[in-house]
């Protein structure tokens, strides 16, 4: 099964909502992604009931080793986006996939 991209999501939105034009679906998707991006960049979390939660996680600085030289190095602290799926989404993902034609 092929990965889904932005165009596929827009087409899916158009199929779900009667009369939704490509430009309106595209603008709607862009607005949602902008809201999520801005919230995460401000270290806020986003909870979408029945889907999941987007948040940022802090990874502490830690000791590691250079893969080529095996010399010890310090891996710096980093803040990364994180997604936690809802229980409903977890159940749906666990079901055997059916081919969608």
VOMARLO-915274 format. One line per field, with one value per residue (C-alpha): residue number from 1; residue in one letter; chain; x, y, z. Coordinates in pm, 1 decimal. Layout:
REM residues N
nr (NUM;...)
rest (A;...)
kette (A;...)
u (X;...)
v (Y;...)
w (Z;...)
REM end
This chain:
REM residues 101
nr (1;2;3;4;5;6;7;8;9;10;11;12;13;14;15;16;17;18;19;20;21;22;23;24;25;26;27;28;29;30;31;32;33;34;35;36;37;38;39;40;41;42;43;44;45;46;47;48;49;50;51;52;53;54;55;56;57;58;59;60;61;62;63;64;65;66;67;68;69;70;71;72;73;74;75;76;77;78;79;80;81;82;83;84;85;86;87;88;89;90;91;92;93;94;95;96;97;98;99;100;101)
rest (X;X;X;X;X;X;X;X;X;X;X;X;X;X;X;X;X;X;X;X;X;X;X;X;X;X;X;X;X;X;X;X;X;X;X;X;X;X;X;X;X;X;X;X;X;X;X;X;X;X;X;X;X;X;X;X;X;X;X;X;X;X;X;X;X;X;X;X;X;X;X;X;X;X;X;X;X;X;X;X;X;X;X;X;X;X;X;X;X;X;X;X;X;X;X;X;X;X;X;X;X)
kette (A;A;A;A;A;A;A;A;A;A;A;A;A;A;A;A;A;A;A;A;A;A;A;A;A;A;A;A;A;A;A;A;A;A;A;A;A;A;A;A;A;A;A;A;A;A;A;A;A;A;A;A;A;A;A;A;A;A;A;A;A;A;A;A;A;A;A;A;A;A;A;A;A;A;A;A;A;A;A;A;A;A;A;A;A;A;A;A;A;A;A;A;A;A;A;A;A;A;A;A;A)
u (0.0;137.3;191.8;-63.9;45.8;-111.5;-291.3;-448.8;-576.2;-729.0;-901.6;-1027.0;-1168.7;-1346.7;-1495.3;-1620.8;-1785.4;-2025.6;-1957.8;-1616.3;-1386.1;-1019.0;-914.0;-1136.5;-1014.2;-655.9;-707.6;-878.2;-595.3;-338.3;-524.8;-528.8;-159.8;-74.1;-266.5;-91.9;250.4;203.0;77.4;369.9;621.2;475.7;514.8;138.4;-34.6;-325.7;-582.6;-815.9;-1079.2;-1093.7;-768.0;-484.9;-265.4;20.2;272.8;640.5;883.0;1216.5;1500.7;1767.0;2132.6;2306.8;2635.0;2676.5;2953.8;3059.9;2953.1;3275.8;3541.5;3356.6;3478.7;3242.2;3035.9;2766.1;2434.4;2267.4;1919.9;1652.8;1280.5;1086.0;721.4;542.1;210.2;12.9;-274.5;-614.0;-732.7;-985.0;-712.1;-494.8;-780.4;-838.7;-470.9;-462.8;-747.4;-639.0;-624.2;-882.5;-801.9;-972.5;-1047.2)
v (0.0;339.7;624.1;903.6;1258.4;1603.0;1567.8;1239.0;1398.8;1687.5;1445.5;1247.3;1562.8;1642.9;1292.0;1323.1;1664.6;1718.8;2036.0;2099.2;2241.0;2154.0;2506.2;2507.7;2162.3;2270.3;2592.2;2399.6;2148.6;2428.2;2611.2;2299.0;2230.5;2594.4;2581.3;2259.6;2393.7;2722.8;2550.6;2308.1;2587.0;2763.1;2438.9;2389.5;2054.8;1979.2;1714.6;1588.4;1372.5;1026.3;1081.7;1166.5;1428.6;1629.8;1764.2;1847.7;1633.9;1736.2;1492.5;1554.4;1583.6;1249.4;1077.3;884.9;762.7;867.3;581.8;582.9;659.7;533.2;840.3;960.2;1264.2;1466.9;1460.2;1795.9;1848.8;1872.4;1945.1;1722.0;1694.8;1385.7;1218.8;994.0;811.4;780.1;437.2;437.1;500.8;229.7;-20.3;75.8;35.6;-309.3;-441.5;-640.0;-410.6;-442.5;-338.6;-10.5;19.4)
w (0.0;-99.4;143.5;150.4;71.6;96.9;-237.0;-126.8;193.9;-1.7;-240.0;60.5;215.3;-111.1;-119.0;241.1;205.3;-84.8;-279.8;-124.9;-389.7;-422.6;-324.0;-13.9;94.1;38.5;237.4;519.2;544.5;539.1;818.5;1037.9;978.8;1053.2;1383.1;1486.4;1387.0;1572.0;1886.8;1892.5;1827.0;2133.7;2334.7;2358.0;2312.2;2079.9;2167.6;1895.4;2062.7;1907.4;1717.1;1953.6;2111.5;1963.2;2213.5;2249.1;2446.7;2592.5;2539.9;2801.3;2708.7;2731.8;2671.7;2348.0;2122.0;1774.7;1542.4;1341.3;1602.3;1912.1;2100.5;2374.7;2278.2;2447.2;2263.3;2332.3;2472.6;2205.8;2191.1;1951.0;1841.0;1967.9;1882.0;2116.2;1944.7;2113.6;2229.1;1941.3;1684.9;1839.9;1805.5;1441.4;1358.1;1519.3;1299.7;993.0;693.1;419.2;66.5;-20.9;-389.4)
REM end
